[in-house]
Amino acid sequence: MRVCLKVQIPVEAGNKAITEGKLQPMLEKFLSSLKPEAAYFFPQDGMRSMMIFFDMKDTSQMVVNGEPLFEELHAKIDLTPAMNLDDLMAGMKQLQNNR
């Protein structure tokens, strides 16, 4: 299932990870494991933020991918199912067929 993972890293934890040289390798490893369809990075709510779209094959991935972000970066994480245009159109077609 395609999901949107939004991650927000508090300033203090992000600064510490950058100073210690840990943020870039951690993000590279994290993104390499997810194999995202798309990843975007931006400031939001005064924090370093990212939005990553990827295919979550099993819900156990929430633990494997989320815990390092919680533990090492004190990150706030939101995970939401997401559709692309093809998914939306297929759903609309099913909706019309069921009426």
Helices and strands as residue ranges (DSSP letters): E 2-9, H 11-19, H 23-34, E 38-44, E 47-55, H 61-73, E 76-81, H 85-97
